Amino acid sequence: MSKIIEAEDLTKVYPPNTKAVDHISFYVDEGEIFGFLGPNGAGKTTTIKMLTTLASVSNGRCSVAGYDVKNQQSEVRKAVGLVPQEAAVDTGLTGMENLLLSARLYRIPSATAKEKANELLELVGLTEASRRMVRTYSGGMRKRLELISGLIHEPRILFLDEPTLGLDVQTRTLMWDYIRGINKERNTTIFLTTHYLEEADSLSERVAIIDHGQIKVTGTPSELKSELGRNLLEITVSTDSDLTRAISSMNGFSEVKRTGTYTYVIGMPKIEQSLQGVFNGLTKLGVNVTDAKLEKPNLDKVFLNVTGRSIRDEVVDSGDSFVARARAESARH
Amino acid sequence: MISETWLLVVRDLKKWVRSPAWLIASLVQPILWLVLFGNAFNPTGMIPSFPGSDSIKNSILQASFGGAPNYITYLTAGMLCFLVITWATFAGGPLVMDRSLGYLNKLLVAPISRTAITLSLLISSILKGALLSVILILVALVLPSGLVFSPSFGVVDLLGIFAALTLLSVGFLWLFMILSVRAQNFETLAAVGSTVGLPLLFASSALLPVSSMPGWLGAIANVNPISKAVDIIRYLIIQGAVSGSVLTTVTFDFGLLTAFVVLCTLLGVVVSNRGLRME
């Protein structure tokens, strides 16, 4: 598989010295769905902006669809589609008009554009609404239109910045289906940012977790889970005497923590044998297990492990290009 | 670049036509100004009627108001210019909105020229201004003691009027486009536009003759590009340009106005393209 995006030490500094993205290196394979995961203000949108030529690259290099983002901007622009976090469609136009405008801006002849627009509208179930003003659309309809408005010129890579932000669960699941469909049927590479772990887990083949402008880990969701997450067994026992030593002396349970008078949390590498081992061992000691809860690793754990637990203020990369720009501008003057 | 500019012009005009409040306001406003200013500032209206007052009024119009048959005829040139200046002030509004809503990113990521984005707003503003100017002229014609064209007024003069209006609006359009490209919100644009618009009008020959102004104001009015456009249009309306001495004056004013436009355009294109470049 060839690499359609390759970034090396990609850095964005907003003046005077806000490092929004700090020497990140990663690649995206052609045809995959790549999830860019991170808390608010981590540098996700800024990265997308550099990859789509909206922001200049302060340092490092990056190629998108084989073109250099610094020197071959117009080629990059033709190869990519962008669905920004904010309005990607004009609410004062109809759905159809929005698509045709997008298409014509990419010099697609109007007959072809109409054909493509109809096909895409049908894909996301907006055929009937296509003659209505977008301002009459519901949030979900608008997101669907935004999704296909980035596709009308058949880009090789589609950038989706928080595609399901603020959508209800049903619409979100529907959007996921569309995104998968676009990826499979059109073989469009998809680069998506999200701070919904579930979304990255369910859609992406590979994930990078970015925080404070730096990539913390990269890998498939299952790799990350097995590397960073562990199975945690929480048990409640009938006795109040300290069993920490007894449990940790059992085979393979070095990590034991007493979390209450009757409760312990045990880290375990493999689920099946370990469960058996714990219960057998405790029975031998004459201890009754009254409750047990097994927590399997999930991306949430990985995420919190990597990014810490504090809530982030949305600063540089709030997706609000406005804030970032305003800061950059005011700093410049 | 032409086709993408036109696409964006069509987008802007569509939205204008579809927003009835905006459309009606832009139609009614110039008419209100013409009627209100036309009555409030009418110098001959300030003279009470008495035997022989008509001849005094006529000599005032003759001496200070360029020989206009009435004040509205004099004022029409000023109001036409005010109309296009007002449009120029807010022409960048859609750009500011696109930026704050995020749609601008969608345009910037498309393989189109940056100039197409600003130029489209310029063109659509000129088109709207031209349409509203025609309406303003028609209304001025039907007002009581309204606009009277010189008997020698012809098609060339009409084209001259629109040429002067276009030049004036292009100049101010680029100036305000610089602001729009840098403005972070619509309020900035509205604040500057509404603060600058009326003073520019009063400090020009649009409402009253420069000769009636105190020296300092007259000096400002004389270098105000609005005065140049107003003078051209006024000559064309009241006298027709074809006669000798008037033609020289009009040509000279056109020259000054063109210089103003060239300067503003160079500045505008460079600065606004910088404002739209990458973060």
Interface residues (C-beta under 8 A of the other chain):
Chain A: Y14 K49 T52 T53 L54 A55 S56 S74 R77 K78 V80 L82 P84 Q85 E86 A87 A88 V89 D90 G92 L93 E97 L101 S102 R104 L105 Y106 R107 M133 S149 S321 F322 A324 R325 A326 A328 E329
Chain B: S3 E4 L7 R11 K14 K15 R18 S19 R99 S100 L101 G102 Y103 N105 K106 L107 L108 V109 A110 P111 I112 R182 Q184 R277 M278 E279
